[in-house]
Amino acid sequence: MTAQTAEAAGLENSVENITGTVARHVADTGFEAFDAGTVDRAKIRIIDSLGNIAAGHRAQGNDAVLDLARRWGGAPESSVLVHGVRVPAHNAAMVNAVMMRSYDFEPIGAEYEDHTQSAAHISGTTVPVALAVAEQQRSSGRDLLTALILGDDLTSRLAAASGFDVYSGQDNTGTVNGLGGTAVAAKLMGLDADQIRNALGIAVNQLSGTVANIFDQTLAFKLPIAFAARNSIMSAELAQAGFTGPVDAIAGRHGFLDMYCSSPVPEKVTRGLGQAFYADCVIKPWASCRASHPSLDACVRLATENRLNEDQIEEILIHVTPRTLQGFVGQPFVIGECPEVSGAFSIRFTAATALMYRTVRPEHLTLEHMQDPRLQRLLEKIRLVDSLPPAESLTAEVELRLRDGSVLRTRTDVPKGDIHASPMSEAEILDKYYANAAFGGRTSRRNAEEAVRLIQRLEELDSLAPLIKLFTPDLQH
């Protein structure tokens, strides 16, 4: 071995590499490190997540996933919410994540410095992992919040450091989420810094996900986020059992940033670590891809402010960037084998629905609504135009030409839901949560309200059992 090689090997095996630094941070940081705003944001993400799980059990394909989890069996460690089935923690997290992702309604937007964002869906992995492992470990609410905030922060930092491009081909719900979810599980399991570093190394062996799932409008679009949840717990358990992993799985040679990222910025992972805690910073007001929200927002505004009837509309011009038109949301709307996916990832469908109902919710991602003649007539009037500057992001202009010859126009620069730039109010977030619980049909309003009260004082709970019970009313003990 040359002196240069020996020096490189010594550096890679140092605890000061990025993964080692992250592992020590996760192991050593306690609840007292967080300010009230950080904790309150985590609670909002949990509330929103539980509402999405409560609604998501109705989505296409989810009964099959549940049946598989039942067939696999195993130790009754954690609950599949809504259904009350108890299975190994990794499988419970996977099924809950599938339900949460189903209507593309979960929190999004990996925050970083100066309120910048990367495309991401962090909570769809981290919240199911936190709930499943906290139940498995009989953790307190304070423990759950600590692990969730640390895992969300790591995931956001990795998303920012990765330079992720949503149209690059990969789906980062199955990459950065797998690492952040592993931190959540490892923290709740009480792993030390070396074990956490090993767990992250094991997790790198299981990262995956392709955006082809969305372009081809398949049910598999919700699997990367769920596989990340399952694999996070398995990685932490293997590390706890003594398995070792790569020394610097995040930033080392052949680590995450090296293998999965075309233009990574490694220092973003640790810059200000422990001083700021990042997470998803968008609570979605509508059940659809965020890329469709600018035009959807504009349609809601036009329909509401002008009290429009769709029969008044002659033509609908939606101005977007060339990138948006060429992406999956710009595709022609076709009711395919997976209608929910076709609707959630279509600007045309969501715009037409917004003009009809001033919203897009899970109940609109149905075959019945898609076959409604009123919707079909509106869809025929829509034309997408790639006229906005390519450098713009999350913008749209909508132009409605009416039968009386008048024209209505509006522009969206920041769609609703961004907690910094265009937030939903607390009342709006709770309305969404209660509507999702009602749509799901398995969680009573009384239980949903009691769950909110419990989450609001989550750090005081010695056990998650009362909260879990509210979302598994038929749970057998």
C-alpha positions as a Markdown table, in Angstrom:
| # | Residue | x | y | z |
|---|---|---|---|---|
| 1 | Met | 0.0 | 0.0 | 0.0 |
| 2 | Thr | 1.4 | 3.4 | -0.9 |
| 3 | Ala | 1.6 | 6.3 | 1.5 |
| 4 | Gln | -1.1 | 8.1 | -0.4 |
| 5 | Thr | -3.4 | 5.0 | -0.4 |
| 6 | Ala | -2.8 | 4.5 | 3.4 |
| 7 | Glu | -3.7 | 8.2 | 4.0 |
| 8 | Ala | -6.9 | 7.9 | 2.0 |
| 9 | Ala | -7.8 | 4.7 | 3.9 |
| 10 | Gly | -7.2 | 6.3 | 7.2 |
| 11 | Leu | -9.4 | 9.2 | 6.3 |
| 12 | Glu | -12.2 | 7.0 | 5.1 |
| 13 | Asn | -12.1 | 5.0 | 8.4 |
| 14 | Ser | -12.1 | 8.2 | 10.5 |
| 15 | Val | -15.2 | 8.9 | 12.6 |
| 16 | Glu | -15.0 | 12.4 | 11.1 |
| 17 | Asn | -16.3 | 11.4 | 7.7 |
| 18 | Ile | -19.8 | 12.6 | 6.9 |
| 19 | Thr | -21.6 | 9.5 | 7.8 |
| 20 | Gly | -19.7 | 9.3 | 11.1 |
| 21 | Thr | -20.6 | 12.9 | 11.9 |
| 22 | Val | -24.3 | 12.3 | 11.1 |
| 23 | Ala | -24.4 | 9.1 | 13.1 |
| 24 | Arg | -22.9 | 10.8 | 16.2 |
| 25 | His | -25.4 | 13.7 | 15.8 |
| 26 | Val | -28.3 | 11.3 | 15.6 |
| 27 | Ala | -27.1 | 9.3 | 18.6 |
| 28 | Asp | -26.3 | 12.3 | 20.8 |
| 29 | Thr | -29.1 | 14.7 | 20.1 |
| 30 | Gly | -32.1 | 14.9 | 22.4 |
| 31 | Phe | -35.5 | 16.5 | 22.4 |
| 32 | Glu | -34.2 | 19.6 | 24.3 |
| 33 | Ala | -32.3 | 20.6 | 21.1 |
| 34 | Phe | -35.5 | 21.5 | 19.3 |
| 35 | Asp | -37.3 | 24.8 | 19.5 |
| 36 | Ala | -41.1 | 25.0 | 19.8 |
| 37 | Gly | -41.6 | 25.8 | 16.1 |
| 38 | Thr | -39.7 | 22.7 | 15.0 |
| 39 | Val | -41.7 | 20.5 | 17.3 |
| 40 | Asp | -45.0 | 22.1 | 16.2 |
| 41 | Arg | -44.2 | 21.5 | 12.6 |
| 42 | Ala | -43.4 | 17.8 | 13.3 |
| 43 | Lys | -46.8 | 17.5 | 14.9 |
| 44 | Ile | -48.6 | 19.0 | 11.9 |
| 45 | Arg | -46.8 | 16.5 | 9.6 |
| 46 | Ile | -48.0 | 13.6 | 11.8 |
| 47 | Ile | -51.6 | 14.9 | 11.8 |
| 48 | Asp | -51.5 | 15.3 | 8.0 |
| 49 | Ser | -49.9 | 11.9 | 7.6 |
| 50 | Leu | -52.5 | 10.1 | 9.7 |
| 51 | Gly | -55.3 | 11.7 | 7.7 |
| 52 | Asn | -53.7 | 10.5 | 4.5 |
| 53 | Ile | -53.3 | 7.0 | 5.8 |
| 54 | Ala | -56.9 | 7.0 | 7.0 |
| 55 | Ala | -58.0 | 7.9 | 3.5 |
| 56 | Gly | -55.4 | 5.8 | 1.6 |
| 57 | His | -56.7 | 2.4 | 2.6 |
| 58 | Arg | -59.4 | 2.8 | -0.1 |
| 59 | Ala | -56.9 | 3.3 | -2.9 |
| 60 | Gln | -56.4 | 0.8 | -5.7 |
| 61 | Gly | -54.2 | -2.1 | -5.0 |
| 62 | Asn | -53.9 | -1.6 | -1.3 |
| 63 | Asp | -56.0 | -4.5 | -0.2 |
| 64 | Ala | -53.5 | -6.7 | -2.1 |
| 65 | Val | -50.6 | -5.3 | -0.1 |
| 66 | Leu | -52.4 | -5.8 | 3.1 |
| 67 | Asp | -53.2 | -9.4 | 2.1 |
| 68 | Leu | -49.5 | -10.0 | 1.5 |
| 69 | Ala | -48.6 | -8.6 | 4.9 |
| 70 | Arg | -51.1 | -10.9 | 6.5 |
| 71 | Arg | -49.8 | -13.9 | 4.5 |
| 72 | Trp | -46.2 | -13.2 | 5.5 |
| 73 | Gly | -47.2 | -13.1 | 9.1 |
| 74 | Gly | -44.5 | -12.9 | 11.7 |
| 75 | Ala | -44.2 | -11.3 | 15.1 |
| 76 | Pro | -47.1 | -9.0 | 16.0 |
| 77 | Glu | -45.0 | -5.9 | 16.7 |
| 78 | Ser | -46.7 | -3.0 | 15.1 |
| 79 | Ser | -50.1 | -2.0 | 13.7 |
| 80 | Val | -51.3 | -1.6 | 10.1 |
| 81 | Leu | -53.4 | 1.5 | 10.8 |
| 82 | Val | -57.1 | 1.5 | 9.8 |
| 83 | His | -57.2 | -2.3 | 9.6 |
| 84 | Gly | -55.8 | -3.2 | 13.1 |
| 85 | Val | -53.6 | -6.0 | 11.8 |
| 86 | Arg | -50.4 | -6.5 | 13.8 |
| 87 | Val | -47.3 | -7.7 | 11.9 |
| 88 | Pro | -43.5 | -7.2 | 12.1 |
| 89 | Ala | -42.6 | -3.5 | 12.3 |
| 90 | His | -41.0 | -3.4 | 8.9 |
| 91 | Asn | -44.1 | -4.7 | 7.2 |
| 92 | Ala | -46.4 | -2.4 | 9.1 |
| 93 | Ala | -44.4 | 0.6 | 8.1 |
| 94 | Met | -44.4 | -0.6 | 4.5 |
| 95 | Val | -48.2 | -1.0 | 4.3 |
| 96 | Asn | -48.9 | 2.3 | 6.1 |
| 97 | Ala | -46.5 | 4.1 | 3.7 |
| 98 | Val | -48.3 | 2.6 | 0.7 |
| 99 | Met | -51.6 | 3.9 | 2.1 |
| 100 | Met | -50.1 | 7.3 | 2.8 |
| 101 | Arg | -48.7 | 7.7 | -0.7 |
| 102 | Ser | -51.7 | 6.5 | -2.6 |
| 103 | Tyr | -53.4 | 9.8 | -3.4 |
| 104 | Asp | -50.2 | 11.9 | -3.7 |
| 105 | Phe | -51.6 | 14.0 | -0.8 |
| 106 | Glu | -48.8 | 13.7 | 1.8 |
| 107 | Pro | -46.4 | 16.4 | 2.9 |
| 108 | Ile | -43.6 | 17.3 | 0.5 |
| 109 | Gly | -40.8 | 19.7 | -0.2 |
| 110 | Ala | -37.4 | 19.1 | 1.4 |
| 111 | Glu | -36.4 | 22.4 | 3.0 |
| 112 | Tyr | -32.9 | 23.7 | 3.2 |
| 113 | Glu | -31.2 | 27.1 | 3.9 |
| 114 | Asp | -33.1 | 30.3 | 3.1 |
| 115 | His | -36.3 | 28.4 | 2.6 |
| 116 | Thr | -35.0 | 26.7 | -0.6 |
| 117 | Gln | -36.6 | 23.4 | -1.5 |
| 118 | Ser | -35.8 | 20.1 | -3.2 |
| 119 | Ala | -38.5 | 17.9 | -4.7 |
| 120 | Ala | -39.1 | 15.2 | -2.1 |
| 121 | His | -41.8 | 13.3 | -0.2 |
| 122 | Ile | -40.0 | 12.7 | 3.1 |
| 123 | Ser | -42.9 | 12.2 | 5.6 |
| 124 | Gly | -44.4 | 9.3 | 3.5 |
| 125 | Thr | -41.5 | 7.2 | 4.8 |
| 126 | Thr | -40.4 | 8.7 | 8.0 |
| 127 | Val | -43.8 | 9.0 | 9.7 |
| 128 | Pro | -44.8 | 5.3 | 9.1 |
| 129 | Val | -41.3 | 4.2 | 10.3 |
| 130 | Ala | -41.6 | 6.4 | 13.4 |
| 131 | Leu | -45.0 | 5.0 | 14.3 |
| 132 | Ala | -44.1 | 1.4 | 13.6 |
| 133 | Val | -40.8 | 1.4 | 15.5 |
| 134 | Ala | -42.2 | 3.5 | 18.4 |
| 135 | Glu | -45.0 | 0.9 | 18.8 |
| 136 | Gln | -42.5 | -2.0 | 18.5 |
| 137 | Gln | -40.1 | -0.4 | 21.1 |
| 138 | Arg | -42.9 | 0.9 | 23.3 |
| 139 | Ser | -41.4 | 4.4 | 22.9 |
| 140 | Ser | -42.7 | 7.6 | 24.4 |
| 141 | Gly | -44.2 | 10.5 | 22.3 |
| 142 | Arg | -41.1 | 12.5 | 23.2 |
| 143 | Asp | -38.9 | 9.7 | 21.8 |
| 144 | Leu | -41.0 | 9.5 | 18.6 |
| 145 | Leu | -40.7 | 13.3 | 18.0 |
| 146 | Thr | -37.0 | 13.3 | 18.6 |
| 147 | Ala | -36.4 | 10.5 | 16.1 |
| 148 | Leu | -38.7 | 11.9 | 13.5 |
| 149 | Ile | -37.3 | 15.4 | 13.6 |
| 150 | Leu | -33.7 | 14.1 | 13.3 |
| 151 | Gly | -34.6 | 11.7 | 10.4 |
| 152 | Asp | -36.6 | 14.4 | 8.6 |
| 153 | Asp | -33.7 | 16.8 | 8.9 |
| 154 | Leu | -31.2 | 14.3 | 7.6 |
| 155 | Thr | -33.4 | 13.4 | 4.6 |
| 156 | Ser | -33.9 | 17.1 | 3.7 |
| 157 | Arg | -30.1 | 17.7 | 3.9 |
| 158 | Leu | -29.5 | 14.7 | 1.6 |
| 159 | Ala | -32.1 | 15.9 | -0.8 |
| 160 | Ala | -30.4 | 19.3 | -1.0 |
| 161 | Ala | -26.9 | 17.8 | -1.2 |
| 162 | Ser | -27.9 | 15.4 | -3.9 |
| 163 | Gly | -28.8 | 18.1 | -6.5 |
| 164 | Phe | -31.8 | 15.9 | -7.3 |
| 165 | Asp | -33.7 | 16.5 | -10.5 |
| 166 | Val | -37.2 | 15.0 | -10.6 |
| 167 | Tyr | -36.8 | 14.2 | -14.3 |
| 168 | Ser | -33.4 | 12.5 | -13.9 |
| 169 | Gly | -35.0 | 9.0 | -14.0 |
| 170 | Gln | -34.7 | 8.1 | -10.3 |
| 171 | Asp | -37.3 | 8.5 | -7.7 |
| 172 | Asn | -35.7 | 9.9 | -4.5 |
| 173 | Thr | -38.6 | 8.7 | -2.4 |
| 174 | Gly | -36.7 | 5.4 | -2.5 |
| 175 | Thr | -33.2 | 6.9 | -2.0 |
| 176 | Val | -32.9 | 9.8 | 0.5 |
| 177 | Asn | -35.9 | 8.5 | 2.3 |
| 178 | Gly | -34.2 | 5.2 | 2.9 |
| 179 | Leu | -31.3 | 6.9 | 4.7 |
| 180 | Gly | -33.5 | 9.3 | 6.7 |
| 181 | Gly | -35.9 | 6.5 | 7.7 |
| 182 | Thr | -33.0 | 4.4 | 8.9 |
| 183 | Ala | -32.0 | 7.3 | 11.2 |
| 184 | Val | -35.5 | 7.4 | 12.6 |
| 185 | Ala | -35.6 | 3.6 | 13.3 |
| 186 | Ala | -32.0 | 3.6 | 14.7 |
| 187 | Lys | -32.7 | 6.4 | 17.1 |
| 188 | Leu | -35.9 | 4.8 | 18.4 |
| 189 | Met | -34.1 | 1.5 | 18.8 |
| 190 | Gly | -31.4 | 3.2 | 20.9 |
| 191 | Leu | -28.5 | 2.4 | 18.6 |
| 192 | Asp | -25.1 | 4.0 | 19.3 |
| 193 | Ala | -23.2 | 6.1 | 16.8 |
| 194 | Asp | -21.2 | 3.1 | 15.4 |
| 195 | Gln | -24.4 | 1.1 | 14.9 |
| 196 | Ile | -26.2 | 4.0 | 13.3 |
| 197 | Arg | -23.3 | 4.4 | 10.9 |
| 198 | Asn | -23.5 | 0.8 | 10.1 |
| 199 | Ala | -27.2 | 1.0 | 9.6 |
| 200 | Leu | -26.9 | 3.8 | 7.1 |
| 201 | Gly | -24.3 | 1.7 | 5.3 |
| 202 | Ile | -26.6 | -1.3 | 5.2 |
| 203 | Ala | -29.4 | 1.0 | 3.9 |
| 204 | Val | -27.4 | 2.2 | 1.0 |
| 205 | Asn | -27.5 | -1.4 | -0.3 |
| 206 | Gln | -31.3 | -1.1 | -0.6 |
| 207 | Leu | -31.9 | 2.3 | -2.2 |
| 208 | Ser | -34.0 | 2.2 | -5.4 |
| 209 | Gly | -36.8 | 3.8 | -7.3 |
| 210 | Thr | -37.6 | 4.9 | -10.9 |
| 211 | Val | -39.8 | 7.7 | -12.1 |
| 212 | Ala | -40.9 | 5.4 | -15.0 |
| 213 | Asn | -43.6 | 4.3 | -12.5 |
| 214 | Ile | -45.2 | 7.8 | -12.8 |
| 215 | Phe | -44.6 | 8.3 | -16.6 |
| 216 | Asp | -46.3 | 5.0 | -17.2 |
| 217 | Gln | -49.0 | 5.7 | -14.6 |
| 218 | Thr | -48.6 | 2.4 | -12.7 |
| 219 | Leu | -49.5 | 1.5 | -9.1 |
| 220 | Ala | -45.8 | 0.9 | -8.5 |
| 221 | Phe | -45.4 | 4.7 | -8.1 |
| 222 | Lys | -46.2 | 4.2 | -4.4 |
| 223 | Leu | -43.7 | 1.4 | -3.8 |
| 224 | Pro | -40.4 | 3.2 | -3.6 |
| 225 | Ile | -41.6 | 5.3 | -0.6 |
| 226 | Ala | -42.9 | 2.1 | 1.0 |
| 227 | Phe | -39.8 | 0.0 | 0.3 |
| 228 | Ala | -37.7 | 2.8 | 1.9 |
| 229 | Ala | -39.9 | 2.4 | 5.0 |
| 230 | Arg | -39.5 | -1.3 | 5.2 |
| 231 | Asn | -35.8 | -1.3 | 4.4 |
| 232 | Ser | -35.1 | 1.5 | 7.0 |
| 233 | Ile | -36.2 | -0.8 | 9.8 |
| 234 | Met | -34.5 | -3.8 | 8.4 |
| 235 | Ser | -31.2 | -1.9 | 8.2 |
| 236 | Ala | -31.4 | -0.7 | 11.8 |
| 237 | Glu | -32.3 | -4.2 | 13.0 |
| 238 | Leu | -29.4 | -5.7 | 11.1 |
| 239 | Ala | -27.0 | -3.2 | 12.5 |
| 240 | Gln | -28.3 | -3.9 | 16.0 |
| 241 | Ala | -27.7 | -7.6 | 15.4 |
| 242 | Gly | -24.0 | -6.9 | 14.6 |
| 243 | Phe | -23.9 | -6.4 | 10.8 |
| 244 | Thr | -21.4 | -3.8 | 9.6 |
| 245 | Gly | -21.7 | -1.5 | 6.6 |
| 246 | Pro | -19.6 | 0.8 | 4.5 |
| 247 | Val | -17.6 | 3.3 | 6.5 |
| 248 | Asp | -18.9 | 6.4 | 4.8 |
| 249 | Ala | -22.1 | 5.3 | 3.1 |
| 250 | Ile | -23.2 | 8.9 | 2.4 |
| 251 | Ala | -20.2 | 10.6 | 1.0 |
| 252 | Gly | -17.5 | 8.0 | 0.6 |
| 253 | Arg | -16.3 | 6.3 | -2.5 |
| 254 | His | -19.3 | 4.4 | -4.0 |
| 255 | Gly | -21.5 | 5.9 | -1.3 |
| 256 | Phe | -24.9 | 7.5 | -1.9 |
| 257 | Leu | -23.7 | 10.9 | -3.2 |
| 258 | Asp | -21.1 | 9.2 | -5.5 |
| 259 | Met | -23.4 | 6.5 | -6.9 |
| 260 | Tyr | -26.8 | 8.3 | -7.2 |
| 261 | Cys | -26.0 | 12.0 | -7.7 |
| 262 | Ser | -24.7 | 13.8 | -10.8 |
| 263 | Ser | -23.7 | 17.0 | -9.1 |
| 264 | Pro | -23.7 | 16.5 | -5.3 |
| 265 | Val | -22.6 | 19.1 | -2.7 |
| 266 | Pro | -21.5 | 17.0 | 0.2 |
| 267 | Glu | -21.0 | 19.9 | 2.7 |
| 268 | Lys | -24.8 | 20.6 | 2.6 |
| 269 | Val | -25.3 | 17.4 | 4.7 |
| 270 | Thr | -23.5 | 18.7 | 7.7 |
| 271 | Arg | -23.5 | 22.5 | 7.4 |
| 272 | Gly | -25.3 | 23.9 | 10.4 |
| 273 | Leu | -26.0 | 20.4 | 11.7 |
| 274 | Gly | -27.8 | 20.7 | 15.0 |
| 275 | Gln | -28.5 | 24.4 | 14.5 |
| 276 | Ala | -31.4 | 24.1 | 12.1 |
| 277 | Phe | -33.7 | 21.2 | 11.6 |
| 278 | Tyr | -35.2 | 20.8 | 8.1 |
| 279 | Ala | -38.2 | 18.8 | 6.9 |
| 280 | Asp | -41.1 | 18.7 | 4.4 |
| 281 | Cys | -42.3 | 22.3 | 4.2 |
| 282 | Val | -45.4 | 21.9 | 2.1 |
| 283 | Ile | -48.8 | 20.6 | 3.3 |
| 284 | Lys | -50.7 | 19.9 | 0.2 |
| 285 | Pro | -54.1 | 21.4 | -0.2 |
| 286 | Trp | -55.0 | 19.1 | -3.2 |
| 287 | Ala | -54.6 | 15.5 | -4.0 |
| 288 | Ser | -52.3 | 15.6 | -6.9 |
| 289 | Cys | -48.6 | 16.1 | -8.0 |
| 290 | Arg | -47.2 | 19.4 | -6.8 |
| 291 | Ala | -46.2 | 20.1 | -10.4 |
| 292 | Ser | -49.9 | 20.4 | -11.2 |
| 293 | His | -50.6 | 22.8 | -8.3 |
| 294 | Pro | -49.8 | 26.1 | -9.9 |
| 295 | Ser | -52.4 | 25.6 | -12.7 |
| 296 | Leu | -54.8 | 24.0 | -10.2 |
| 297 | Asp | -54.4 | 27.0 | -7.8 |
| 298 | Ala | -55.1 | 29.4 | -10.7 |
| 299 | Cys | -58.2 | 27.4 | -11.7 |
| 300 | Val | -59.6 | 27.4 | -8.2 |
| 301 | Arg | -59.0 | 31.1 | -7.9 |
| 302 | Leu | -60.7 | 31.9 | -11.2 |
| 303 | Ala | -63.7 | 29.6 | -10.5 |
| 304 | Thr | -64.2 | 30.9 | -7.0 |
| 305 | Glu | -63.8 | 34.7 | -7.6 |
| 306 | Asn | -65.9 | 34.6 | -10.7 |
| 307 | Arg | -68.5 | 32.1 | -9.6 |
| 308 | Leu | -68.0 | 30.3 | -12.9 |
| 309 | Asn | -70.2 | 27.6 | -14.4 |
| 310 | Glu | -68.2 | 25.3 | -16.6 |
| 311 | Asp | -70.8 | 25.8 | -19.4 |
| 312 | Gln | -69.7 | 29.4 | -19.6 |
| 313 | Ile | -66.2 | 28.4 | -20.7 |
| 314 | Glu | -65.3 | 28.3 | -24.4 |
| 315 | Glu | -61.6 | 27.5 | -24.1 |
| 316 | Ile | -59.0 | 26.9 | -21.3 |
| 317 | Leu | -55.4 | 27.9 | -22.0 |
| 318 | Ile | -52.9 | 26.7 | -19.4 |
| 319 | His | -49.4 | 28.4 | -19.8 |
| 320 | Val | -46.6 | 26.3 | -18.3 |
| 321 | Thr | -42.8 | 26.0 | -18.8 |
| 322 | Pro | -41.5 | 23.7 | -21.6 |
| 323 | Arg | -40.1 | 21.4 | -18.8 |
| 324 | Thr | -43.5 | 21.0 | -17.2 |
| 325 | Leu | -45.2 | 20.3 | -20.5 |
| 326 | Gln | -42.7 | 17.6 | -21.3 |
| 327 | Gly | -42.9 | 16.0 | -17.9 |
| 328 | Phe | -45.4 | 13.5 | -16.6 |
| 329 | Val | -48.0 | 16.0 | -15.5 |
| 330 | Gly | -48.1 | 17.5 | -19.1 |
| 331 | Gln | -49.1 | 14.2 | -20.7 |
| 332 | Pro | -52.5 | 13.9 | -22.3 |
| 333 | Phe | -55.1 | 12.7 | -19.8 |
| 334 | Val | -56.1 | 9.1 | -20.4 |
| 335 | Ile | -58.0 | 6.9 | -18.0 |
| 336 | Gly | -55.6 | 4.0 | -17.8 |
| 337 | Glu | -55.4 | 0.8 | -15.8 |
| 338 | Cys | -54.7 | 2.9 | -12.6 |
| 339 | Pro | -57.2 | 5.8 | -12.7 |
| 340 | Glu | -56.0 | 7.3 | -9.4 |
| 341 | Val | -52.5 | 7.6 | -10.8 |
| 342 | Ser | -53.7 | 9.0 | -14.1 |
| 343 | Gly | -55.6 | 11.7 | -12.4 |
| 344 | Ala | -53.1 | 12.7 | -9.7 |
| 345 | Phe | -50.4 | 13.2 | -12.3 |
| 346 | Ser | -52.3 | 15.2 | -14.9 |
| 347 | Ile | -52.5 | 19.0 | -15.2 |
| 348 | Arg | -55.5 | 18.6 | -17.6 |
| 349 | Phe | -57.5 | 16.4 | -15.2 |
| 350 | Thr | -56.8 | 18.5 | -12.1 |
| 351 | Ala | -57.5 | 21.8 | -13.8 |
| 352 | Ala | -60.8 | 20.6 | -15.1 |
| 353 | Thr | -61.8 | 19.1 | -11.7 |
| 354 | Ala | -60.8 | 22.4 | -10.0 |
| 355 | Leu | -63.0 | 24.4 | -12.3 |
| 356 | Met | -65.9 | 22.0 | -11.4 |
| 357 | Tyr | -65.4 | 21.6 | -7.7 |
| 358 | Arg | -62.8 | 24.3 | -6.6 |
| 359 | Thr | -60.7 | 21.5 | -5.2 |
| 360 | Val | -59.2 | 18.1 | -6.0 |
| 361 | Arg | -59.5 | 15.5 | -3.3 |
| 362 | Pro | -59.3 | 11.6 | -3.2 |
| 363 | Glu | -63.0 | 11.3 | -4.0 |
| 364 | His | -62.3 | 12.9 | -7.4 |
| 365 | Leu | -59.6 | 10.4 | -8.3 |
| 366 | Thr | -62.3 | 7.9 | -9.2 |
| 367 | Leu | -63.5 | 6.3 | -12.3 |
| 368 | Glu | -67.0 | 7.7 | -11.7 |
| 369 | His | -65.8 | 11.3 | -11.7 |
| 370 | Met | -63.4 | 10.7 | -14.6 |
| 371 | Gln | -66.3 | 9.4 | -16.7 |
| 372 | Asp | -68.6 | 12.3 | -15.8 |
| 373 | Pro | -69.7 | 14.0 | -19.1 |
| 374 | Arg | -69.2 | 17.4 | -17.5 |
| 375 | Leu | -65.6 | 16.7 | -16.9 |
| 376 | Gln | -65.1 | 15.2 | -20.3 |
| 377 | Arg | -66.5 | 18.4 | -21.9 |
| 378 | Leu | -64.1 | 20.5 | -19.9 |
| 379 | Leu | -61.1 | 18.3 | -20.8 |
| 380 | Glu | -61.9 | 18.9 | -24.5 |
| 381 | Lys | -61.5 | 22.6 | -24.0 |
| 382 | Ile | -58.1 | 22.5 | -22.4 |
| 383 | Arg | -54.9 | 23.4 | -24.2 |
| 384 | Leu | -51.5 | 23.4 | -22.6 |
| 385 | Val | -49.0 | 26.0 | -24.0 |
| 386 | Asp | -45.3 | 25.9 | -23.1 |
| 387 | Ser | -45.0 | 29.7 | -23.2 |
| 388 | Leu | -43.4 | 30.5 | -19.8 |
| 389 | Pro | -39.7 | 31.0 | -19.4 |
| 390 | Pro | -37.8 | 27.7 | -18.9 |
| 391 | Ala | -36.1 | 29.1 | -15.7 |
| 392 | Glu | -39.4 | 29.5 | -13.9 |
| 393 | Ser | -40.4 | 26.9 | -11.3 |
| 394 | Leu | -43.8 | 26.0 | -9.9 |
| 395 | Thr | -45.5 | 28.7 | -11.9 |
| 396 | Ala | -48.5 | 28.7 | -14.3 |
| 397 | Glu | -50.9 | 31.1 | -16.0 |
| 398 | Val | -54.5 | 30.2 | -16.8 |
| 399 | Glu | -56.6 | 32.0 | -19.4 |
| 400 | Leu | -60.3 | 31.3 | -19.7 |
| 401 | Arg | -62.1 | 32.4 | -22.8 |
| 402 | Leu | -65.8 | 32.6 | -22.2 |
| 403 | Arg | -68.7 | 32.2 | -24.5 |
| 404 | Asp | -69.6 | 35.9 | -24.1 |
| 405 | Gly | -66.3 | 36.9 | -25.6 |
| 406 | Ser | -64.6 | 38.0 | -22.3 |
| 407 | Val | -61.3 | 36.6 | -21.1 |
| 408 | Leu | -60.3 | 35.8 | -17.5 |
| 409 | Arg | -56.6 | 35.5 | -16.6 |
| 410 | Thr | -54.6 | 34.8 | -13.5 |
| 411 | Arg | -51.1 | 33.7 | -12.6 |
| 412 | Thr | -49.7 | 31.5 | -9.8 |
| 413 | Asp | -46.1 | 32.1 | -8.7 |
| 414 | Val | -46.2 | 30.1 | -5.4 |
| 415 | Pro | -49.0 | 27.5 | -5.1 |
| 416 | Lys | -50.8 | 27.2 | -1.8 |
| 417 | Gly | -49.3 | 25.0 | 0.9 |
| 418 | Asp | -45.7 | 26.3 | 1.3 |
| 419 | Ile | -45.4 | 27.1 | 5.0 |
| 420 | His | -43.1 | 30.1 | 4.3 |
| 421 | Ala | -44.5 | 31.6 | 1.1 |
| 422 | Ser | -48.2 | 30.6 | 0.9 |
| 423 | Pro | -49.2 | 28.5 | 3.9 |
| 424 | Met | -52.4 | 26.7 | 4.7 |
| 425 | Ser | -54.0 | 27.9 | 7.9 |
| 426 | Glu | -54.2 | 25.6 | 10.9 |
| 427 | Ala | -58.0 | 25.4 | 10.3 |
| 428 | Glu | -57.5 | 24.4 | 6.6 |
| 429 | Ile | -55.0 | 21.7 | 7.6 |
| 430 | Leu | -57.4 | 20.3 | 10.1 |
| 431 | Asp | -60.3 | 20.5 | 7.7 |
| 432 | Lys | -58.2 | 18.4 | 5.2 |
| 433 | Tyr | -57.3 | 15.9 | 7.9 |
| 434 | Tyr | -61.0 | 15.5 | 9.0 |
| 435 | Ala | -62.2 | 15.2 | 5.4 |
| 436 | Asn | -59.6 | 12.5 | 4.8 |
| 437 | Ala | -60.7 | 10.6 | 7.9 |
| 438 | Ala | -64.3 | 10.8 | 6.8 |
| 439 | Phe | -63.5 | 9.7 | 3.3 |
| 440 | Gly | -61.6 | 6.7 | 4.6 |
| 441 | Gly | -64.8 | 5.7 | 6.5 |
| 442 | Arg | -62.9 | 3.7 | 9.2 |
| 443 | Thr | -62.0 | 6.5 | 11.6 |
| 444 | Ser | -64.8 | 8.3 | 13.4 |
| 445 | Arg | -64.8 | 12.1 | 13.8 |
| 446 | Arg | -64.6 | 11.6 | 17.6 |
| 447 | Asn | -61.5 | 9.4 | 17.2 |
| 448 | Ala | -60.0 | 11.9 | 14.7 |
| 449 | Glu | -60.5 | 14.8 | 17.1 |
| 450 | Glu | -59.1 | 12.9 | 20.1 |
| 451 | Ala | -56.0 | 12.0 | 18.0 |
| 452 | Val | -55.4 | 15.7 | 17.3 |
| 453 | Arg | -55.6 | 16.4 | 21.1 |
| 454 | Leu | -53.1 | 13.6 | 21.8 |
| 455 | Ile | -50.7 | 14.8 | 19.1 |
| 456 | Gln | -50.8 | 18.4 | 20.4 |
| 457 | Arg | -49.3 | 17.1 | 23.7 |
| 458 | Leu | -47.4 | 14.2 | 22.2 |
| 459 | Glu | -44.2 | 14.9 | 24.1 |
| 460 | Glu | -46.1 | 14.2 | 27.3 |
| 461 | Leu | -47.3 | 10.7 | 26.3 |
| 462 | Asp | -45.5 | 7.8 | 27.9 |
| 463 | Ser | -46.8 | 5.5 | 25.2 |
| 464 | Leu | -48.1 | 5.7 | 21.6 |
| 465 | Ala | -50.7 | 3.0 | 22.4 |
| 466 | Pro | -53.7 | 5.5 | 22.9 |
| 467 | Leu | -52.9 | 7.2 | 19.6 |
| 468 | Ile | -52.5 | 4.0 | 17.7 |
| 469 | Lys | -55.8 | 2.7 | 19.1 |
| 470 | Leu | -57.7 | 5.6 | 17.7 |
| 471 | Phe | -56.7 | 4.6 | 14.2 |
| 472 | Thr | -57.1 | 0.8 | 14.7 |
| 473 | Pro | -60.5 | 0.6 | 16.5 |
| 474 | Asp | -60.7 | -3.1 | 15.9 |
| 475 | Leu | -57.2 | -3.8 | 17.2 |
| 476 | Gln | -57.0 | -7.1 | 19.1 |
| 477 | His | -54.7 | -7.1 | 22.1 |
